[in-house]
């Protein structure tokens, strides 16, 4: 984990209430897709955790949805502004166990951490596929970015884009070897109930410190109590209790 000031390169809306922010700064603590950062937003006491969408040696990309005062403050940041950040938190996804044909499943703003994951799987010679789910076409983002890497299926609840329905309404390919998922709890629970192959799921949970000290994000698993910010946010399908 590192802490420092990161400089905003760009901050733009990419879908309904959804923004892409590019930042310049130290990314040496990011070693796995699925890790997250914890940002200080304005005068708020608690930091805001955000999954990292992508990174390179000079900086990173974050995608967030405006849902409260903290993310509303983020949406007002301009190029050249600086943000205090804890970087490289959490365990991230393990790609060594994916097999040749992993399935990625992302719901809404659970989608961003799957982008760096997709890049890494492709670099490793794997052939991943993606199902991305949204409420409506207005909320769809990063479709073209993902389509440059892998086959993509889009689902929307109202049928305004792609397949009408939920991500679980799209059956996985017969040769699927593994799955990775991030999104709302009901989606993850449903996936665990219908997927017959092993998988890893990134959980979204309210956090205090973000690095395991406050115990505020502790959940019960089959292997005992674990902190989402420290032992997670990525957990094996087999250890989760729904």
C-alpha positions, 0 to 999 in steps of 0.5 A: 500500500502507498499513500500520496497525492495523485493529479487529475489528468481528465474527468469526464461523464461516460454514461448516466451519472457515471464518470471516468477519471484518469490520474497521474501518480505512483502505481507501484502498489498495484500488482493484481487486477481487482485491487482498489484505492481509497480516496479522500473526497473534499472535507469528508472524514471517511475515504471512498473506496473505488476499484481500479479500472486500469493502470500503467507505470504513470497512472491509473483510470477509475470509473465511478457513479455519482451516488452521494456527496463524496462521488459528487465532489469527485465529479467536480474535479478538474485536470490539475487538481490533486487527490489524496489516495491510499493505493494498492488495497485488497487482494485482487483476482488470481488469473493462474487458475482461470483455465483457457476460457474464463467468463467475466460477469460485471453488473453496473459499476461492478464492471470496471475492475474486470477491464484490467483483468480482461487485459491480463487474461488476454496477455496470458494467452487466455480467451475470456468472454464477458457478460455486462449487465445494466438497467438500461442503455443510458447506463452502458459504458466501456462496451467498445473498450471491452470489445477490442479485447474479447467477445461481449454480451450486453444485457439490460433490464428494460431491453433497450440494449442487447439481451433483455433481462439479467446477466444470469439469463445468458447461459455460459459457453459449454467450454467455460472453465472458470468465472470472475464477477463483480457487481451487486450482491443479488447478482453475485448470489444468483451467479453462485447458484447457477455457475457449475465451474469455480469462480472468484467474486469481488464484493462491494462493502461499506468500509472505514479504513480500507486496510484492515484496522477498523474491522468495519467490513468484516463478513462471515465466510466458510473459512471464518470471519474475513475483512473485505478490504484486507482478505478481499475484496475478491473471494472464492465462490466456495467460501462465500455464505449467502 
